Amino acid sequence: MISIGRLAKQMKISRTALLYYDSLGLLRPAAVSRAGYRMYSEQDVERLGKILDYRKTGLSLAEIRRLLDGEAGEDRVVALLLKRLGEINGEIAGLKKQQEILIRLIRARELLQTLRRSDPQSFAAILENAGIAAADYDAWHQSFEAHSPELHARFLEAAGFSAADIRELRQELRAQAPAPQGHSRQAGEGPDPLL
């Protein structure tokens, strides 16, 4: 038999957690000494090891209790573990997406710092290094302008283009942009959203 203090130290868990497990009926001591100390058997130590392993998988204490008390058949145990594996895979996929976004944001900040120190020729070289051929510049700018006009303007400014060059490029893009389906702009309809 082992005392609660020794068990906590051996398994690297707090006494409070052991008391909580006892209150849930998850891990009851095999005996209580005359002095009122909880005493645990080897089977209790093994059960605690299983509890801690299951907890590391993220299973809830209620699920763990059902598993250990035999309330769930072997099929249910496997199903529960497979379900948790699926949840973990989903969490990993979510974390990978977050990682990709963070990397993109870091690279964007680095690129912006580079662009702020560059001129239009350096900007062209950066686009080529990013896999955008000179022949594709117009389509790239057209798409950027159509989807994020303000960001496109700030991007061009950071790339070292003068205000006049930016205005001229945006006017060219406006002239090249196809009219929305079912609508053609008439003179005097109001300010152009691209400018």
Solvent accessible surface area in square Angstrom, and as a share of the most:
residue,aa,sasa,rsa
1,M,131,0.59
2,I,16,0.08
3,S,31,0.20
4,I,7,0.04
5,G,34,0.32
6,R,155,0.57
7,L,0,0.00
8,A,8,0.06
9,K,170,0.72
10,Q,104,0.46
11,M,44,0.19
12,K,187,0.79
13,I,28,0.14
14,S,62,0.40
15,R,121,0.44
16,T,101,0.59
17,A,24,0.19
18,L,0,0.00
19,L,63,0.32
20,Y,112,0.43
21,Y,17,0.06
22,D,15,0.08
23,S,82,0.53
24,L,71,0.35
25,G,18,0.18
26,L,1,0.01
27,L,1,0.00
28,R,146,0.53
29,P,25,0.15
30,A,60,0.47
31,A,43,0.33
32,V,93,0.54
33,S,41,0.26
34,R,255,0.93
35,A,79,0.61
36,G,44,0.43
37,Y,132,0.50
38,R,79,0.29
39,M,48,0.21
40,Y,0,0.00
41,S,20,0.13
42,E,127,0.57
43,Q,130,0.58
44,D,18,0.09
45,V,19,0.11
46,E,112,0.50
47,R,56,0.20
48,L,0,0.00
49,G,21,0.20
50,K,111,0.47
51,I,0,0.00
52,L,35,0.17
53,D,84,0.43
54,Y,46,0.18
55,R,101,0.37
56,K,168,0.71
57,T,49,0.28
58,G,41,0.39
59,L,4,0.02
60,S,48,0.31
61,L,33,0.16
62,A,57,0.44
63,E,34,0.15
64,I,0,0.00
65,R,91,0.33
66,R,91,0.33
67,L,16,0.08
68,L,37,0.19
69,D,65,0.34
70,G,57,0.54
71,E,104,0.47
72,A,15,0.12
73,G,48,0.46
74,E,130,0.58
75,D,123,0.64
76,R,107,0.39
77,V,23,0.13
78,V,73,0.42
79,A,50,0.39
80,L,6,0.03
81,L,63,0.32
82,L,109,0.54
83,K,116,0.49
84,R,38,0.14
85,L,95,0.47
86,G,43,0.41
87,E,74,0.33
88,I,51,0.26
89,N,82,0.42
90,G,44,0.43
91,E,91,0.41
92,I,80,0.41
93,A,50,0.39
94,G,30,0.29
95,L,107,0.53
96,K,117,0.50
97,K,134,0.57
98,Q,106,0.47
99,Q,106,0.47
100,E,96,0.43
101,I,81,0.41
102,L,106,0.53
103,I,68,0.34
104,R,150,0.55
105,L,102,0.51
106,I,95,0.48
107,R,155,0.57
108,A,54,0.42
109,R,170,0.62
110,E,103,0.46
111,L,63,0.32
112,L,57,0.29
113,Q,77,0.34
114,T,56,0.32
115,L,0,0.00
116,R,144,0.52
117,R,179,0.65
118,S,23,0.15
119,D,66,0.34
120,P,44,0.28
121,Q,133,0.59
122,S,44,0.28
123,F,5,0.02
124,A,29,0.23
125,A,49,0.38
126,I,35,0.18
127,L,8,0.04
128,E,98,0.44
129,N,133,0.68
130,A,75,0.58
131,G,65,0.63
132,I,33,0.17
133,A,51,0.40
134,A,63,0.48
135,A,97,0.76
136,D,71,0.37
137,Y,43,0.16
138,D,86,0.45
139,A,68,0.52
140,W,63,0.22
141,H,12,0.05
142,Q,37,0.16
143,S,56,0.36
144,F,41,0.17
145,E,1,0.01
146,A,71,0.55
147,H,147,0.65
148,S,38,0.24
149,P,39,0.25
150,E,115,0.51
151,L,86,0.43
152,H,0,0.00
153,A,19,0.15
154,R,146,0.53
155,F,31,0.13
156,L,0,0.00
157,E,117,0.53
158,A,14,0.11
159,A,0,0.00
160,G,39,0.38
161,F,44,0.18
162,S,57,0.37
163,A,72,0.55
164,A,59,0.46
165,D,66,0.34
166,I,20,0.10
167,R,134,0.49
168,E,100,0.45
169,L,33,0.16
170,R,22,0.08
171,Q,78,0.34
172,E,79,0.36
173,L,2,0.01
174,R,91,0.33
175,A,85,0.66
176,Q,103,0.46
177,A,37,0.29
178,P,119,0.75
179,A,62,0.48
180,P,88,0.55
181,Q,185,0.82
182,G,93,0.89
183,H,93,0.42
184,S,65,0.42
185,R,116,0.42
186,Q,109,0.48
187,A,109,0.85
188,G,84,0.81
189,E,83,0.37
190,G,37,0.35
191,P,130,0.82
192,D,14,0.07
193,P,106,0.67
194,L,27,0.13
195,L,95,0.47
